[in-house]
Amino acid sequence: MFVAAILCSSYFFVHKKITSAQTIGTSNNLVAYSGPVRHVFFHSLIIYPDLANADTKNAAGYAANMITVDQFKTIIAQLYANNFVLINTQDLYSVDQNGNMKQDLLYLPLGKKPLILSVDDLNYYSYMKSGGFANKLVLDNGIVKTQVITPEGNTIVTDDGDVVPIVDEFVKEHPDFSINGAKGIIGVTGFEGILGYRTELSSTKGTAERVAVLPVIAALKNSGWVFASHSYTHDQVFLHDTIGATQLASDISNWNNQVEPLVGKTNIFIGPFGEIFKEGDPRRQQLINAGFNVLYGVGMDGYMKFFSNHFVMNRIDIDGYRLTHDATKLNKLFGLTVN
């Protein structure tokens, strides 16, 4: 999304003590890590490809921006086999009482490679209803699962209808795929609610939906997921870099008033269309002033940089476009071989 000098040639060098809590699975034989930190992100997964292809208005977008459940399962298994391990963003830095940020030392089991995983737009927008996706996240005996409307019109609950329950189940089966129970970052907007619940204040069902989503949010956070702002509107002005200070302030205000009361305060901002503004841009300072000191853009370049009061990192989108246009690079970076 932007070009800048890469800190330590995009390698992450680290320097803090191991604590007794820093374990992975059942092993606490950890060593200082000094390699690159990768961050991958996904959108909601296609359960029924035939429905996605039949949605002629959105089929091209689905093909470019999404992947299928089967592809995601293959990717997660290959990442694990290639020694990647999930970490939390917070493992990378610390902030002192004056708001100064610094890199922290990361310890991993020998041979493991750190991976941050995030999911964008986990809102289940209305336009996706006929595209073969899950309908919402729900609880089943306290476990987060997916509510799915089948092609026949039946409503079912599954444990593999999207990224969240698939990762949850995989980490349950392979606890050494996660440091300290880390799962990933859930990036949500708010203009059509969150997680499949129409929680926006303008919704006629808003009050009931806000009550209904709270146990799901609590379960997600308790199981290792963290939330990020993906802006409130995800407006095209982010894509075209035409959003002004007043409109950005309104977007932040809507997030603070309508989403933060549900998911809790977060310091992570995932830029819509990768837009986190360039270094020195006053709009980036607006985000920082609003409490967002971790800013995630988009790019295959491995860009990662710590500033005195914020941290910037590019994420790699693993979607239909990448699988068809950058398959060789994905194989080089992650060892992925996905059809």
RAJO-V395065 format. One record per backbone hydrogen bond with DSSP energy under -1.0 kcal/mol. CO is the residue of the C=O (numbers start at 1). NH is the residue of the N-H. If there is no record, write none. Layout:
co->(CO | CO)
nh->(NH | NH)
//
This chain:
co->(6 | 7 | 8 | 19 | 21 | 23 | 24 | 27 | 28 | 31 | 35 | 38 | 39 | 40 | 41 | 42 | 46 | 48 | 49 | 50 | 51 | 54 | 55 | 55 | 58 | 59 | 60 | 61 | 62 | 64 | 67 | 68 | 69 | 70 | 71 | 72 | 73 | 74 | 75 | 76 | 77 | 78 | 79 | 80 | 83 | 85 | 86 | 88 | 89 | 92 | 94 | 96 | 100 | 102 | 106 | 108 | 109 | 113 | 114 | 115 | 116 | 117 | 118 | 119 | 121 | 122 | 123 | 125 | 126 | 128 | 132 | 132 | 136 | 138 | 140 | 143 | 145 | 146 | 147 | 147 | 148 | 150 | 154 | 156 | 158 | 162 | 163 | 164 | 165 | 166 | 167 | 168 | 169 | 170 | 174 | 175 | 177 | 179 | 184 | 185 | 186 | 187 | 188 | 190 | 194 | 195 | 197 | 197 | 200 | 203 | 205 | 206 | 207 | 208 | 209 | 213 | 214 | 215 | 216 | 217 | 218 | 219 | 220 | 221 | 224 | 226 | 228 | 229 | 232 | 232 | 235 | 236 | 237 | 237 | 244 | 245 | 246 | 247 | 248 | 249 | 250 | 251 | 252 | 253 | 254 | 255 | 255 | 259 | 259 | 260 | 267 | 268 | 269 | 271 | 272 | 278 | 281 | 281 | 282 | 283 | 284 | 285 | 286 | 287 | 288 | 291 | 293 | 294 | 295 | 296 | 297 | 303 | 304 | 305 | 308 | 310 | 311 | 312 | 313 | 315 | 316 | 319 | 320 | 321 | 322 | 326 | 327 | 328 | 329 | 330 | 330 | 331)
nh->(9 | 10 | 11 | 22 | 23 | 180 | 27 | 24 | 30 | 108 | 12 | 116 | 316 | 118 | 318 | 120 | 69 | 52 | 53 | 54 | 55 | 56 | 58 | 59 | 62 | 63 | 64 | 65 | 66 | 321 | 46 | 72 | 73 | 74 | 75 | 76 | 77 | 78 | 79 | 80 | 81 | 82 | 84 | 83 | 113 | 115 | 179 | 91 | 92 | 104 | 102 | 99 | 96 | 94 | 33 | 31 | 112 | 85 | 38 | 87 | 40 | 185 | 42 | 187 | 123 | 195 | 196 | 128 | 129 | 131 | 47 | 48 | 147 | 145 | 143 | 140 | 138 | 158 | 135 | 136 | 156 | 153 | 150 | 148 | 146 | 166 | 167 | 168 | 169 | 170 | 171 | 172 | 173 | 174 | 177 | 178 | 86 | 182 | 226 | 119 | 228 | 122 | 230 | 193 | 197 | 137 | 194 | 199 | 203 | 206 | 209 | 210 | 211 | 212 | 213 | 217 | 218 | 219 | 220 | 221 | 222 | 223 | 225 | 224 | 183 | 186 | 188 | 270 | 190 | 191 | 238 | 240 | 242 | 243 | 248 | 249 | 250 | 251 | 252 | 253 | 254 | 255 | 256 | 257 | 258 | 259 | 260 | 262 | 263 | 264 | 294 | 229 | 296 | 274 | 275 | 281 | 284 | 285 | 286 | 287 | 288 | 289 | 290 | 292 | 291 | 293 | 311 | 269 | 313 | 271 | 315 | 314 | 7 | 312 | 101 | 307 | 295 | 305 | 297 | 299 | 41 | 323 | 324 | 325 | 326 | 330 | 331 | 332 | 333 | 334 | 336 | 335)
//
